[in-house]
Amino acid sequence: MQTKNLSLHHIIRQPVIAKENSPVLFMFHGYGSDENDLFSFAPELPEELCIISVRAPYPMQPSGNAWYAIHFDAPGGKFSDDEQAIVSRDKIANFIDEAIQAYTLDPDNVTLLGFSQGTILSYAVALSYPKKVKNVIALSGYINTDIMKEKHEDQDFSTLHIYCSHGNVDQVIPVEWARQAPVYLSKLGIKTELHEFPVGHGVAPQNFYQFKEWLRLKI
């Protein structure tokens, strides 16, 4: 399947088991990375999936990309540019619609897989536009309610499923931040739990196998 010229740069793995209106998995990398990072998971994921790995829209120097700026020298610690994050949220929501139409995918079987900053955006898209998303795999991230659509909590989340995991010695995003996600999601009627692994800011092999099996059961 040849990559088409859509609003966000991406790479694609066509389904090994091809059918009309295939389920789709969108991948969203972390801060300072690119679309090739998470794409290394693709050969091991369910063969019926179309996998689309997306490059964040803000280039960094000397390399890499971001979904929004992080000002590490801000008073009080890291400061996230929430305005840029909201722009990226809606760029992703629009791109999902574009890709579904361009590649003839199933709009009712959309999974978002994010890592770190890509997880923060995946949460924002799924909780702002729950009709667009069926599943979220949230790796090493947290929920930022400041980048959700207003009154997002009033929507119907009954068809949304979320898998959360985190390294319990993560030196970049504290595991305490991630532990708030199941608490917040339960208030929206989304039942999940945080799966913790003895690693830093990364994905342990057992973490990969666990979310792979979770995904296999959800698509």
Helices and strands as residue ranges (DSSP letters): E 10-13, E 22-28, H 36-39, G 42-44, E 50-54, E 58-59, E 65-66, E 70-71, E 79-80, H 82-103, E 105-115, H 117-128, G 130-132, E 135-139, G 145-147, G 152-154, E 161-167, H 175-187, E 194-197, H 205-218
